Amino acid sequence: MLKTRIAGTGMYVPKNVVTNADLMKVMDTTDEWIQQRTGIKERRYADRNGETTTTMGAEAAKMAIENAGITKDDIDFIVFATLSPDYYFPGCGVLLQRAMGLKTIGALDVRNQCSGFVYALSVADQFIKTGMYKNILVVGAEKHSFGLDFSTRGRTVSVMFGDGAGAVVLQPTDQEGEGILSTHLHCDGNGAEALACYSPGTHSNHWVKDEIADYGENDFFGDQFVTHAMIDKAQIYPHMDGNAVMKRAISFLPDVINEALTTNNYTIDDLNMVILNQSNARIAEFVQQKLGLSDDEIYINIYRYGNTTAASIPIALHEATMEGKVKRGDLLCLAAYGSGFTWGSALIRY
């Protein structure tokens, strides 16, 4: 039976480095406060004009294609994961096809936030295993900086996020013991509003009526897409209950890693590397301690880039590969947890 191998990786981060000291100029925070709670020292912000989620994704994709030893004309499907698309619609998949001048292949958009890349990888894996496609481009990209609240009011969220993109090219393999061994996807919508961007949206106050403004009568013409009330009450910015998110993450991440290992008759001792979505260094450290991983068995780069959500795992995978920390033949586990709530893992014989 065919399996799916990662044939090439790529990444792109903007040139603009934003340090904690830079954020101190626009909000009441400190370098010590940010590092103590998140582990982040700096992040990258895209240019306001000309640099988008799609353009960053295209740069990462070009690198992945080159590293896979193929050309753009070999790509036969796109899966694009992001929570910060160029437009409300259409999605970034078709924009990537246009930007790269790819053939008129299919494109699928995945909206699973921090778990987006793992979900996208799992979807693409099914297409490869069935023989439907032979060179799938999977991209995770985010331009968070355009939609953050750069004030003291928004500091607990805004200090965490950065911009960037990562990509992989997936191909079929019939080599024994190579490729994606299994993927495991989960969700639990209870408490979804603990990590969400409420507006614009079509919820009409139903789920968060105590937290958002009454912005229209409940009739056909009452609810508006964006209102001044939404802006004034910061409903257009991400909202996060950090404690609620962390409590779930430190429970579900070890569980979903162990689920992948158990399914394939492996143990923690068999793993060469774990790469988590880079949401918080404290979460990664807890998972490392709980699983008994050494510093060489878990890759953390959040201190350089902040949380790049769907882009964080492919960026980390590319860096770990380029640094020789992930090598062909290694047993690798990717795992993510994020808004929704969604979580998942992929066990890979790299």
Buried (B, 14 or more C-beta within 10 A) or exposed (E): EBBBBBBBBBBBBBEBBBEBEEBBEEBEBEBEBBBEBBBBBBBBBBBEEEBBBBBBBBBBBBBBBBBBEBEBEBBBBBBBBBBBBBEEEEBBBBBBBEBBEBEEBBBBBBBBBBBBBBBBBBBBBEBBBEEEBBBBBBBBBBBBBEBBBBEEEBBBBBBBBBBBBBBBBBBBBEEEEBBBBBBBBBBEEEBBBBBBBBBBBEBEBEBBEEEBBEBBEEEEEEBEEEBEBBEEBBBBBBBBBBEBBBEBBBBBBBEBBBBBBEBEEBEBEEBBBBBBBBBBBBBBBBBBEBBEBEEEBBBBBBBBBBBBBBBBBBBBBBBBBEEEBBEEEBBBBBBBBBBBBBBBBBBBBB
